[in-house]
Amino acid sequence: MPGSRTSSSGSADRAWLLYDADCGLCEFVLARMLELDRRRRLRPLALQDPRAAALLPALSEEERMASFHVVEGDGTVHSAGAALARVIRPLGRVPWIASSLYRLVAGNRGALGRLIPAAARRQAQRRIDAEARSRGSGP
């Protein structure tokens, strides 16, 4: 799957961060990313939300669910390691590290997810829900 594509959705100065809401590790990592997003640029959206398909029209459901994605305000889509590099800016200077790190974590997300306590997963979900509402992307 290519790292970047263009679509027609988004807002000028903010980006959608699409994640798997059925993955405890994904939610845990997303909650940490939102904490680090001091400029409040990211808007979380579950890949299971019908709006995700509209934001990623060039991707099949299988491709959408295969990784997390960042959709920029101009519609540019970054997936997997390229998305990680967009969220964690210093990794953008060394994209091969972002891609390698992403593949390592994504390839082991089941095992890593089991290491996250249920209380931490619940806290992450509360954080995501609160941020989604306050950033204009929630239910």
DRENMI-533987 format. One line per field, with one value per residue: x, y, z of N, C-alpha, C in turn; residue number from 0; residue in one letter. Coordinates in steps of 0.05 Angstrom, whole numbers, padded with zeros to 5 digits. Example, Ala and Ser with C-alpha at 12.3 -4.5 7.8 and 13.67 -1.06 7.14 Angstrom:
# residues 2
n_xx <- (00264,00257)
n_yy <- (-00114,-00045)
n_zz <- (00156,00142)
ca_xx <- (00246,00273)
ca_yy <- (-00090,-00021)
ca_zz <- (00156,00143)
c_xx <- (00264,00258)
c_yy <- (-00066,00001)
c_zz <- (00156,00157)
resi <- (0,1)
resn <- (a,s)
END
This chain:
# residues 139
n_xx <- (00017,00013,00046,00023,-00034,-00084,-00144,-00211,-00229,-00231,-00204,-00176,-00132,-00126,-00121,-00147,-00143,-00144,-00163,-00163,-00217,-00227,-00182,-00143,-00089,-00083,-00119,-00096,-00046,-00063,-00088,-00044,-00018,-00054,-00049,00001,-00007,-00005,-00020,-00070,-00084,-00099,-00155,-00189,-00216,-00253,-00238,-00281,-00324,-00374,-00357,-00304,-00296,-00311,-00271,-00228,-00232,-00204,-00187,-00198,-00242,-00212,-00159,-00165,-00171,-00122,-00082,-00066,-00087,-00072,-00107,-00097,-00115,-00118,-00133,-00095,-00072,-00039,-00011,00002,00070,00083,00042,00052,00100,00080,00051,00087,00131,00190,00204,00193,00238,00270,00246,00249,00258,00209,00174,00196,00190,00134,00118,00140,00111,00057,00057,00058,00015,-00027,-00003,00024,-00020,-00045,-00014,-00029,-00063,-00133,-00156,-00124,-00136,-00190,-00185,-00158,-00197,-00236,-00207,-00199,-00253,-00269,-00233,-00247,-00298,-00287,-00254,-00284,-00299,-00327,-00383)
n_yy <- (-00024,00043,00100,00152,00186,00222,00253,00283,00306,00341,00393,00459,00470,00428,00358,00293,00236,00171,00111,00043,00026,-00021,-00041,-00046,-00031,00007,00047,00061,00081,00123,00157,00175,00202,00244,00271,00292,00327,00387,00432,00419,00397,00348,00307,00256,00196,00138,00082,00050,00084,00111,00157,00150,00120,00157,00194,00165,00148,00122,00075,00006,-00029,-00067,-00047,00002,-00016,-00039,-00006,00054,00121,00187,00242,00298,00369,00385,00340,00301,00236,00199,00138,00084,00078,00127,00159,00158,00186,00236,00250,00246,00289,00293,00242,00246,00265,00222,00177,00121,00100,00112,00080,00029,00026,00030,-00017,-00056,-00049,-00052,-00103,-00134,-00121,-00148,-00180,-00139,-00108,-00140,-00131,-00083,-00057,-00067,-00023,00019,00018,00032,00084,00108,00105,00139,00187,00193,00197,00245,00281,00277,00299,00351,00369,00371,00324,00283,00239)
n_zz <- (00000,-00018,00013,00012,-00012,-00050,-00031,-00029,00019,00083,00127,00124,00161,00196,00211,00198,00239,00230,00260,00286,00321,00347,00367,00421,00431,00390,00405,00454,00438,00404,00442,00470,00428,00420,00468,00461,00420,00420,00390,00376,00327,00305,00290,00317,00288,00283,00243,00234,00231,00188,00161,00151,00105,00067,00073,00055,-00001,-00042,-00022,-00007,00039,00066,00057,00084,00137,00147,00167,00204,00187,00163,00144,00110,00110,00057,00032,00023,00035,00084,00101,00147,00161,00137,00156,00210,00210,00196,00241,00284,00280,00280,00261,00209,00184,00178,00144,00136,00187,00212,00182,00192,00248,00251,00223,00258,00306,00288,00267,00312,00342,00368,00409,00436,00451,00488,00532,00553,00607,00624,00650,00632,00578,00580,00600,00558,00518,00540,00538,00482,00465,00492,00469,00415,00416,00434,00394,00350,00322,00342,00363)
ca_xx <- (00000,00029,00044,00007,-00053,-00099,-00173,-00222,-00242,-00213,-00205,-00152,-00109,-00127,-00119,-00161,-00126,-00163,-00152,-00180,-00229,-00229,-00154,-00135,-00064,-00087,-00131,-00076,-00026,-00077,-00092,-00018,-00013,-00071,-00037,00025,-00016,-00009,-00034,-00097,-00086,-00110,-00182,-00191,-00240,-00251,-00241,-00308,-00344,-00379,-00343,-00277,-00296,-00312,-00244,-00209,-00247,-00188,-00180,-00219,-00245,-00188,-00137,-00170,-00167,-00095,-00064,-00079,-00083,-00075,-00118,-00092,-00136,-00120,-00142,-00072,-00074,-00014,-00018,00022,00094,00082,00024,00067,00119,00065,00042,00111,00146,00219,00208,00191,00265,00281,00221,00253,00254,00180,00163,00205,00177,00106,00115,00146,00089,00033,00059,00056,-00005,-00043,00013,00028,-00045,-00052,00002,-00041,-00084,-00160,-00160,-00110,-00152,-00214,-00177,-00151,-00222,-00248,-00192,-00206,-00281,-00269,-00218,-00263,-00320,-00276,-00240,-00304,-00300,-00341,-00411)
ca_yy <- (00000,00068,00116,00177,00189,00247,00251,00310,00314,00351,00421,00472,00470,00405,00332,00271,00213,00149,00089,00020,00028,-00048,-00048,-00033,-00018,00030,00067,00070,00098,00147,00174,00187,00222,00267,00286,00306,00346,00413,00451,00408,00395,00322,00300,00226,00184,00109,00071,00037,00105,00113,00180,00141,00112,00182,00207,00148,00136,00105,00050,-00014,-00032,-00082,-00028,00021,-00029,-00050,00012,00079,00140,00215,00256,00327,00387,00387,00314,00283,00214,00185,00113,00068,00092,00155,00172,00161,00208,00262,00256,00250,00304,00287,00218,00254,00270,00195,00162,00092,00093,00113,00056,00005,00026,00024,-00046,-00072,-00047,-00062,-00132,-00146,-00106,-00166,-00187,-00114,-00099,-00156,-00121,-00059,-00064,-00058,00004,00038,00019,00048,00112,00117,00108,00163,00209,00196,00207,00273,00297,00277,00318,00379,00377,00372,00300,00262,00233)
ca_zz <- (00000,-00019,00037,00010,-00034,-00047,-00032,-00030,00044,00104,00132,00116,00179,00214,00197,00210,00246,00229,00275,00290,00348,00359,00374,00446,00427,00372,00422,00474,00424,00395,00465,00475,00407,00425,00490,00450,00399,00434,00372,00372,00298,00298,00297,00315,00276,00281,00216,00232,00227,00159,00149,00144,00077,00051,00074,00042,-00023,-00060,-00008,-00001,00068,00075,00058,00106,00163,00149,00181,00211,00166,00168,00120,00113,00102,00028,00023,00021,00054,00092,00114,00160,00170,00128,00174,00235,00206,00196,00269,00300,00260,00277,00246,00180,00173,00173,00139,00139,00215,00217,00169,00206,00274,00247,00217,00282,00325,00276,00264,00338,00358,00385,00432,00451,00462,00512,00554,00563,00626,00617,00660,00614,00553,00585,00603,00531,00504,00550,00527,00454,00463,00500,00449,00391,00420,00436,00369,00329,00305,00357,00357)
c_xx <- (00018,00026,00026,-00010,-00069,-00129,-00184,-00234,-00221,-00218,-00178,-00128,-00108,-00127,-00135,-00141,-00145,-00149,-00172,-00191,-00232,-00202,-00146,-00109,-00067,-00099,-00111,-00056,-00039,-00081,-00066,-00012,-00030,-00061,-00013,00017,-00024,-00024,-00062,-00104,-00101,-00138,-00185,-00218,-00235,-00254,-00269,-00330,-00349,-00364,-00315,-00276,-00297,-00285,-00223,-00221,-00231,-00180,-00203,-00221,-00221,-00164,-00140,-00162,-00139,-00076,-00080,-00071,-00086,-00085,-00115,-00115,-00140,-00128,-00120,-00075,-00046,-00022,00006,00046,00094,00063,00038,00087,00105,00057,00066,00132,00176,00224,00206,00218,00279,00258,00225,00250,00224,00167,00170,00191,00147,00102,00120,00122,00064,00033,00056,00034,-00022,-00028,00017,00003,-00053,-00036,-00010,-00064,-00111,-00165,-00147,-00125,-00177,-00207,-00171,-00177,-00236,-00234,-00198,-00234,-00282,-00255,-00234,-00285,-00309,-00263,-00259,-00305,-00316,-00370,-00429)
c_yy <- (00025,00084,00140,00175,00214,00240,00280,00319,00325,00380,00433,00468,00446,00380,00311,00249,00190,00124,00066,00020,00001,-00058,-00033,-00019,00008,00053,00079,00089,00124,00167,00189,00208,00247,00284,00302,00328,00372,00433,00442,00406,00369,00318,00269,00217,00154,00101,00058,00058,00107,00136,00172,00133,00136,00196,00191,00133,00118,00079,00032,-00016,-00047,-00064,-00008,00009,-00039,-00032,00036,00099,00168,00227,00286,00343,00389,00360,00293,00262,00202,00161,00100,00085,00121,00171,00177,00184,00235,00270,00262,00263,00297,00261,00224,00259,00244,00176,00132,00083,00093,00088,00031,00003,00019,-00006,-00064,-00072,-00059,-00093,-00148,-00134,-00124,-00172,-00162,-00105,-00114,-00146,-00096,-00066,-00053,-00030,00025,00040,00036,00078,00123,00122,00134,00188,00214,00207,00237,00290,00299,00298,00347,00388,00376,00347,00278,00259,00256)
c_zz <- (00000,00006,00035,-00015,-00030,-00049,-00031,-00004,00063,00108,00128,00135,00198,00197,00213,00216,00249,00241,00278,00319,00362,00369,00399,00444,00411,00389,00442,00461,00414,00418,00471,00454,00411,00448,00480,00429,00412,00417,00366,00342,00289,00307,00294,00303,00273,00252,00212,00227,00197,00146,00140,00114,00058,00051,00059,00018,-00041,-00047,-00004,00029,00080,00077,00080,00133,00167,00164,00190,00189,00176,00142,00126,00103,00072,00015,00019,00043,00058,00107,00126,00169,00161,00146,00201,00233,00205,00225,00287,00282,00258,00261,00216,00167,00166,00168,00142,00167,00222,00206,00184,00234,00271,00242,00241,00301,00313,00273,00290,00355,00376,00411,00449,00465,00487,00537,00567,00582,00617,00626,00642,00587,00557,00587,00575,00516,00513,00539,00498,00450,00470,00480,00423,00393,00420,00410,00345,00311,00318,00349,00365)
resi <- (0,1,2,3,4,5,6,7,8,9,10,11,12,13,14,15,16,17,18,19,20,21,22,23,24,25,26,27,28,29,30,31,32,33,34,35,36,37,38,39,40,41,42,43,44,45,46,47,48,49,50,51,52,53,54,55,56,57,58,59,60,61,62,63,64,65,66,67,68,69,70,71,72,73,74,75,76,77,78,79,80,81,82,83,84,85,86,87,88,89,90,91,92,93,94,95,96,97,98,99,100,101,102,103,104,105,106,107,108,109,110,111,112,113,114,115,116,117,118,119,120,121,122,123,124,125,126,127,128,129,130,131,132,133,134,135,136,137,138)
resn <- (m,p,g,s,r,t,s,s,s,g,s,a,d,r,a,w,l,l,y,d,a,d,c,g,l,c,e,f,v,l,a,r,m,l,e,l,d,r,r,r,r,l,r,p,l,a,l,q,d,p,r,a,a,a,l,l,p,a,l,s,e,e,e,r,m,a,s,f,h,v,v,e,g,d,g,t,v,h,s,a,g,a,a,l,a,r,v,i,r,p,l,g,r,v,p,w,i,a,s,s,l,y,r,l,v,a,g,n,r,g,a,l,g,r,l,i,p,a,a,a,r,r,q,a,q,r,r,i,d,a,e,a,r,s,r,g,s,g,p)
END
